[in-house]
Amino acid sequence: MDVSSYRHSDSISINRPPADVYAIVSDVTRVGELSPVCQGSTWDDPAQAGTVGAWFTGHNAIGDVTWDTHCQVTAADPGREFVFVNHGPSGEAELVRWGYAFEPEGSGTKATETWQVLPSYPDFVQAGDPNVDVKPRLDGMAQMARDGITETLANLKRVAES
């Protein structure tokens, strides 16, 4: 299944320098202040926190449903870009890429959040049942990502400007 259309990004202007906004996003232990789904995260090895290759575990919840995901930082350029890949509950498959870009905008920052489903996602979903129709699940995730990015960026602005 081609998942290339399952991507979304949005931006917001924040009245803080890019380095300050980057510091909030790259500290994944603060994600609970920002995300409507990820309630918190912990670095698997705190000595590697925020560096390329570092792993962290995200603790997620939608209603009464909770789950953990294992994520790896793939880009960490202070003040410019922070990217990680969600490898799912077992940490074995590259499922979704989340990215944040920070650009100077006057005395503040244009912060852009990006979400992209990766090619291994359909196989991950069908591992338990090869007859599962992946498209409705992806469509639901895409809507949650669009809504979630809007909310996350608004929360990032609120936190950064407070």
MIVO-829619 format. One record per residue (C-alpha): x, y, z. Coordinates in pm, whole numbers, padded with zeros to 5 digits, always signed. Example, Ala and Ser with C-alpha at 12.3 -4.5 7.8 and 13.67 -1.06 7.14 Angstrom:
<nodes>
+01230-00450+00780/+01367-00106+00714/
</nodes>
This chain:
<nodes>
+00000+00000+00000/+00129+00344-00094/+00132+00563+00220/+00302+00865+00063/-00016+01076+00085/-00036+01026+00461/+00156+01334+00565/+00063+01669+00711/+00235+01980+00838/+00130+02309+00986/+00308+02613+01125/+00262+02877+01390/+00438+03201+01479/+00585+03214+01828/+00723+03523+01996/+01043+03356+02119/+01378+03288+01951/+01419+02957+01765/+01667+02823+02023/+01411+02869+02302/+01133+02696+02109/+01368+02414+02005/+01465+02360+02370/+01101+02296+02462/+01031+02051+02178/+01359+01861+02204/+01302+01798+02576/+01065+01505+02518/+00998+01483+02891/+00783+01797+02841/+00568+01655+02560/+00274+01612+02798/+00249+01993+02809/+00207+02003+02432/+00048+01691+02283/-00316+01584+02309/-00212+01216+02275/+00139+01173+02416/+00103+01222+02788/+00475+01209+02858/+00806+01058+02751/+01120+00932+02916/+01468+00906+02769/+01581+00544+02758/+01936+00662+02834/+01927+01010+02992/+02297+01059+02908/+02200+01057+02537/+01898+01290+02578/+01828+01504+02275/+02105+01367+02053/+02080+01193+01717/+02037+00821+01779/+01887+00865+02127/+01580+00655+02210/+01285+00753+02421/+00958+00592+02523/+00637+00785+02470/+00337+00719+02694/+00018+00777+02496/-00353+00786+02571/-00674+00838+02377/-00965+00812+02614/-00921+00494+02817/-00682+00336+02565/-00314+00367+02657/+00004+00244+02490/+00376+00308+02476/+00588+00374+02168/+00963+00357+02122/+01107+00649+01929/+01450+00738+01799/+01585+01087+01734/+01699+01120+01372/+01778+01494+01362/+01879+01727+01644/+02004+02061+01517/+01952+02310+01802/+01740+02606+01702/+01668+02457+01359/+01527+02103+01354/+01422+01814+01578/+01297+01490+01421/+01216+01146+01558/+01074+00822+01423/+00810+00624+01610/+00911+00258+01599/+00592+00130+01765/+00539-00063+02087/+00821-00311+02024/+01063-00064+01867/+01115-00286+01563/+00956-00102+01269/+00982+00256+01142/+00617+00360+01147/+00575+00738+01164/+00813+01033+01138/+00746+01345+01345/+00947+01657+01274/+00978+02012+01397/+01149+02292+01206/+01228+02634+01349/+01291+02941+01135/+01365+03294+01251/+01066+03521+01191/+01131+03877+01297/+01222+03856+01664/+01038+03525+01697/+01008+03184+01535/+00804+03012+01270/+00760+02661+01413/+00647+02386+01175/+00537+02040+01285/+00532+01756+01031/+00379+01408+01045/+00446+01135+00789/+00345+00768+00780/+00636+00548+00670/+00618+00254+00424/+00643-00020+00689/+00323+00092+00864/+00075-00124+00665/+00277-00441+00732/+00288-00351+01102/-00093-00320+01113/-00146-00641+00917/+00102-00847+01120/-00177-00968+01350/-00431-01014+01069/-00328-00990+00703/-00692-00927+00604/-00720-00602+00800/-00808-00303+00582/-00533-00055+00671/-00686+00244+00491/-00957+00328+00749/-00697+00317+01025/-00464+00545+00830/-00748+00782+00746/-00836+00806+01116/-00472+00861+01210/-00443+01134+00948/-00740+01320+01093/-00603+01282+01447/-00263+01408+01326/-00417+01715+01159/-00616+01799+01472/-00328+01707+01702/-00074+01920+01519/-00301+02222+01544/-00344+02165+01917/+00024+02085+01978/+00141+02400+01800/-00109+02614+01995/+00016+02458+02318/+00377+02512+02213/+00304+02880+02154/+00130+02909+02492/+00415+02735+02678/+00693+02920+02494/+00537+03263+02540/+00442+03220+02907/
</nodes>
